[in-house]
Amino acid sequence: MQGKQKTLFSPKWWKDMGMLNLGTLLTAVGVYFFKFPNHFTTGGVSGISIMLAHFMPHLTTATLNLILNILLLLVGLVFLGRGFGIRTAYSSIMFSLLTLLFEKIVPMNAPMTNEPLLELIFAVGIPAVGAAILFDVNASSGGTDVIAMLLKKYSRMNIGLGLGLADLMVAVGACFVFGMETGLFSLFGLFAKSMLVDTVMDNLRTCKVFQIITANPDPINRFIMEKLNHGATVTEAEGAFTGEKRTVIMTVVNRSQALRLQLFVRSTDPHSFITITSSSEIIGKGFRGMSE
């Protein structure tokens, strides 16, 4: 029991929950303040809600968004089971409740500006950052993700293709419901969002891979392990021209730690040789794919 509590309320758990709430909040802000008023249906349940609200004026977009998300969550829990994901369910409900809260506090009867392209940038950019943060902590805001997961389970369709087709159908629908101008804005926003999410996710996941060739490895190893809380791989090497013995230290750190390590190595061994590369996919203990 104590082990479970330690895992549940560990620093990593609090960090993930903080990122989960931040990603959900950003998604809700972008969707409610920029997507809803302009009828940008760039996919997802929010896009379906926008179109349904056009035919069901007695229900607000935020209310329809909540109803659809709850229905899809129930479908996901029934057909996908526990693997559906508690974090996705939490984010989906929070997202819907936040849009309802914004609707009560700051009613939006019209777009903020008369510049639809400017509004589209914010309608795509803010939710894209939020979605990337959610994906980074293995969650999503639900919606059409559930449809894509069902397609994957009951057909041979790839989940990415299923999600893309579901969102594309919603965006195309805007051409018929709100006119060609809004529909084209929606289609452009859908493609822009998919590219932006990938870019943001790569930046969030980027780590720095260090290879340090040094004649004084001990203080560098201690700094990596004691100050940065990372491990390192150490190999012995020999200079091709000089024949002198050297030690090669390889380690992976995040971007904020990279500068600290670089400055420490330069001050400890000014004659060391350092190569630094970026990587967005690190799998192993302390990183992705394994528990810390």
C-alpha positions as CSV (number, residue, x, y, z in Angstrom):
1,M,0.0,0.0,0.0
2,Q,2.8,2.4,0.9
3,G,4.5,1.6,-2.5
4,K,1.3,2.5,-4.3
5,Q,0.9,5.8,-2.4
6,K,4.5,6.7,-3.1
7,T,4.0,6.1,-6.9
8,L,0.6,7.9,-6.9
9,F,1.8,11.1,-5.1
10,S,5.5,11.1,-6.3
11,P,7.1,14.2,-7.7
12,K,6.7,12.8,-11.2
13,W,2.9,12.2,-10.6
14,W,2.5,15.8,-9.5
15,K,4.4,17.0,-12.5
16,D,2.3,14.9,-14.9
17,M,-0.9,16.1,-13.3
18,G,0.3,19.7,-13.6
19,M,1.1,19.2,-17.3
20,L,-2.2,17.4,-17.8
21,N,-4.2,20.3,-16.4
22,L,-2.2,22.9,-18.3
23,G,-2.7,21.0,-21.6
24,T,-6.4,20.7,-20.9
25,L,-6.7,24.4,-20.0
26,L,-4.8,25.6,-23.1
27,T,-7.0,23.4,-25.3
28,A,-10.2,24.7,-23.7
29,V,-9.0,28.4,-24.1
30,G,-8.2,28.0,-27.7
31,V,-11.3,26.1,-28.6
32,Y,-13.8,28.3,-26.7
33,F,-12.4,31.8,-27.4
34,F,-11.3,31.3,-31.0
35,K,-12.7,28.1,-32.5
36,F,-16.4,28.3,-31.3
37,P,-17.2,31.9,-32.3
38,N,-15.7,31.5,-35.8
39,H,-17.3,28.1,-36.5
40,F,-13.8,26.6,-37.2
41,T,-14.5,22.9,-37.4
42,T,-10.9,21.6,-37.5
43,G,-12.0,18.1,-36.4
44,G,-12.7,16.6,-33.0
45,V,-15.8,16.6,-30.9
46,S,-15.6,20.4,-30.6
47,G,-16.0,20.6,-34.4
48,I,-19.0,18.3,-34.4
49,S,-20.5,20.4,-31.5
50,I,-20.1,23.5,-33.6
51,M,-22.0,22.0,-36.5
52,L,-24.7,20.5,-34.3
53,A,-25.2,23.8,-32.5
54,H,-26.1,25.3,-35.9
55,F,-29.0,22.9,-36.2
56,M,-29.9,22.8,-32.5
57,P,-29.8,26.5,-31.4
58,H,-31.6,25.7,-28.1
59,L,-28.3,24.0,-27.0
60,T,-25.0,25.8,-26.7
61,T,-21.9,24.5,-28.3
62,A,-20.2,24.0,-24.9
63,T,-23.2,21.9,-23.7
64,L,-23.2,19.8,-26.8
65,N,-19.5,19.3,-26.4
66,L,-20.0,18.0,-22.9
67,I,-22.8,15.6,-23.9
68,L,-20.8,14.2,-26.9
69,N,-17.6,13.7,-24.8
70,I,-19.5,11.9,-22.1
71,L,-21.2,9.6,-24.6
72,L,-17.9,8.8,-26.3
73,L,-16.2,8.2,-23.0
74,L,-19.0,5.7,-22.1
75,V,-18.5,4.0,-25.5
76,G,-14.8,3.9,-24.9
77,L,-15.1,2.4,-21.4
78,V,-17.5,-0.3,-22.7
79,F,-15.7,-1.3,-25.8
80,L,-12.1,-0.5,-25.0
81,G,-12.0,-1.4,-21.3
82,R,-9.5,-0.1,-18.7
83,G,-6.9,0.3,-21.4
84,F,-8.9,3.3,-22.6
85,G,-7.1,5.5,-20.1
86,I,-8.0,7.3,-17.0
87,R,-6.0,10.4,-18.0
88,T,-7.9,10.8,-21.2
89,A,-11.2,10.4,-19.4
90,Y,-10.1,13.1,-16.8
91,S,-8.9,15.5,-19.5
92,S,-12.0,15.0,-21.6
93,I,-14.4,15.8,-18.7
94,M,-12.2,18.8,-17.5
95,F,-12.1,20.2,-21.1
96,S,-15.9,20.1,-21.4
97,L,-16.4,21.6,-17.9
98,L,-14.0,24.4,-18.6
99,T,-15.8,25.4,-21.8
100,L,-19.0,25.4,-19.9
101,L,-17.4,27.6,-17.2
102,F,-16.0,30.0,-19.8
103,E,-19.5,30.2,-21.3
104,K,-21.0,31.3,-18.0
105,I,-18.2,33.8,-17.1
106,V,-17.3,35.2,-20.6
107,P,-20.2,34.7,-23.1
108,M,-18.9,34.8,-26.7
109,N,-21.6,35.9,-29.1
110,A,-19.2,36.9,-31.8
111,P,-15.5,36.6,-32.7
112,M,-13.0,38.8,-30.8
113,T,-11.8,40.5,-34.1
114,N,-12.8,40.9,-37.7
115,E,-9.7,39.1,-38.8
116,P,-10.6,35.4,-39.4
117,L,-7.0,34.4,-40.4
118,L,-5.7,35.9,-37.2
119,E,-8.4,34.1,-35.2
120,L,-7.5,30.9,-37.0
121,I,-3.9,31.2,-35.9
122,F,-4.9,31.3,-32.3
123,A,-7.7,28.7,-32.8
124,V,-5.1,26.3,-34.1
125,G,-2.0,27.3,-32.2
126,I,-3.2,27.3,-28.6
127,P,-5.1,23.9,-28.8
128,A,-2.1,22.4,-30.7
129,V,0.2,23.3,-27.8
130,G,-2.3,21.9,-25.4
131,A,-2.7,18.7,-27.3
132,A,1.0,18.2,-27.6
133,I,1.4,18.6,-23.8
134,L,-1.4,16.0,-23.3
135,F,0.1,13.6,-25.7
136,D,3.5,14.0,-23.9
137,V,1.9,12.7,-20.7
138,N,0.1,9.9,-22.5
139,A,-3.3,11.5,-22.5
140,S,-5.6,13.3,-24.9
141,S,-8.8,15.4,-24.7
142,G,-10.8,12.4,-25.9
143,G,-13.4,13.0,-28.6
144,T,-12.6,11.6,-32.0
145,D,-9.6,9.8,-30.4
146,V,-12.1,7.3,-29.1
147,I,-13.5,6.8,-32.6
148,A,-10.0,6.2,-33.9
149,M,-9.2,3.7,-31.2
150,L,-12.4,1.8,-32.0
151,L,-11.5,1.7,-35.7
152,K,-8.1,0.3,-34.7
153,K,-9.6,-2.4,-32.5
154,Y,-12.3,-3.6,-34.9
155,S,-10.6,-3.1,-38.2
156,R,-7.1,-3.1,-39.7
157,M,-7.0,0.7,-39.9
158,N,-4.0,2.5,-38.3
159,I,-5.0,4.7,-35.4
160,G,-3.3,7.8,-36.9
161,L,-5.2,7.2,-40.2
162,G,-8.4,6.6,-38.4
163,L,-8.1,9.9,-36.4
164,G,-7.1,11.8,-39.5
165,L,-10.1,10.5,-41.4
166,A,-12.5,11.3,-38.6
167,D,-11.2,14.9,-38.3
168,L,-11.2,15.3,-42.1
169,M,-14.8,14.4,-42.3
170,V,-15.7,16.9,-39.7
171,A,-13.7,19.7,-41.4
172,V,-15.2,18.9,-44.8
173,G,-18.7,19.1,-43.2
174,A,-18.0,22.8,-42.4
175,C,-18.0,23.6,-46.1
176,F,-21.7,22.5,-46.4
177,V,-22.9,23.9,-43.0
178,F,-21.1,27.3,-42.8
179,G,-20.1,28.0,-46.4
180,M,-16.9,27.4,-48.4
181,E,-14.9,30.2,-46.8
182,T,-15.3,28.9,-43.2
183,G,-14.9,25.3,-44.6
184,L,-11.6,26.2,-46.3
185,F,-10.3,27.9,-43.1
186,S,-11.3,24.8,-41.2
187,L,-9.4,22.4,-43.6
188,F,-6.3,24.6,-43.5
189,G,-6.5,24.7,-39.7
190,L,-6.8,20.9,-39.5
191,F,-3.6,20.4,-41.5
192,A,-1.8,23.2,-39.7
193,K,-2.7,21.7,-36.3
194,S,-1.4,18.3,-37.2
195,M,2.0,19.7,-38.2
196,L,2.2,22.0,-35.2
197,V,1.4,19.3,-32.7
198,D,4.3,17.2,-34.1
199,T,6.6,20.2,-33.9
200,V,5.7,21.1,-30.3
201,M,5.9,17.4,-29.2
202,D,9.4,17.1,-30.6
203,N,10.5,20.3,-28.8
204,L,9.0,19.0,-25.5
205,R,10.8,15.7,-25.8
206,T,14.1,17.0,-27.0
207,C,17.1,15.9,-24.9
208,K,20.8,16.5,-25.4
209,V,23.1,13.6,-25.9
210,F,26.6,14.3,-24.7
211,Q,29.8,12.5,-25.7
212,I,32.7,13.9,-23.6
213,I,36.3,12.9,-24.3
214,T,38.3,13.8,-21.2
215,A,41.5,13.0,-19.3
216,N,39.7,13.8,-16.0
217,P,36.5,11.8,-15.9
218,D,35.9,11.3,-12.1
219,P,34.6,14.8,-11.2
220,I,32.5,14.9,-14.4
221,N,30.9,11.5,-13.6
222,R,30.1,12.7,-10.0
223,F,28.5,15.9,-11.3
224,I,26.3,13.9,-13.7
225,M,25.2,11.4,-11.1
226,E,25.0,13.6,-8.0
227,K,24.0,17.0,-9.4
228,L,22.0,16.1,-12.5
229,N,20.7,12.7,-11.2
230,H,21.5,10.9,-14.4
231,G,23.7,7.9,-15.3
232,A,26.5,7.7,-17.8
233,T,28.3,5.2,-19.9
234,V,32.1,5.2,-19.7
235,T,34.5,3.7,-22.2
236,E,38.2,3.9,-22.5
237,A,39.7,5.4,-25.7
238,E,43.0,6.2,-27.3
239,G,43.9,9.2,-29.5
240,A,44.6,8.2,-33.1
241,F,47.4,10.7,-33.5
242,T,48.9,11.0,-30.0
243,G,48.2,7.6,-28.7
244,E,47.2,9.1,-25.4
245,K,44.6,7.4,-23.2
246,R,41.3,9.2,-22.8
247,T,37.9,8.4,-21.3
248,V,34.7,8.8,-23.3
249,I,31.6,9.7,-21.2
250,M,28.2,9.4,-22.8
251,T,25.1,10.7,-21.1
252,V,21.7,12.2,-21.9
253,V,20.2,15.2,-20.1
254,N,17.4,17.6,-20.7
255,R,17.9,21.0,-22.2
256,S,18.0,23.0,-19.0
257,Q,20.7,20.6,-17.6
258,A,22.8,20.7,-20.8
259,L,24.2,24.1,-20.2
260,R,25.1,23.3,-16.6
261,L,27.0,20.2,-17.8
262,Q,28.7,22.0,-20.6
263,L,30.0,24.8,-18.3
264,F,31.1,22.3,-15.7
265,V,33.0,20.2,-18.1
266,R,34.8,23.2,-19.6
267,S,35.8,24.5,-16.2
268,T,36.9,21.1,-15.0
269,D,38.8,20.0,-18.1
270,P,39.4,22.9,-20.6
271,H,41.1,20.5,-23.0
272,S,38.1,18.1,-23.1
273,F,36.3,17.5,-26.4
274,I,32.5,17.6,-26.3
275,T,30.0,16.6,-29.0
276,I,26.3,17.4,-28.3
277,T,23.4,16.1,-30.4
278,S,19.6,16.5,-30.0
279,S,17.2,13.6,-29.8
280,S,13.5,13.6,-29.3
281,E,13.3,9.8,-28.7
282,I,15.1,8.5,-25.7
283,I,13.9,5.1,-24.4
284,G,15.3,3.6,-21.2
285,K,15.3,4.0,-17.4
286,G,14.7,7.6,-16.4
287,F,13.3,8.4,-19.8
288,R,10.5,7.0,-22.0
289,G,9.4,3.4,-22.1
290,M,10.5,2.4,-18.6
291,S,9.4,3.5,-15.1
292,E,11.8,5.9,-13.3
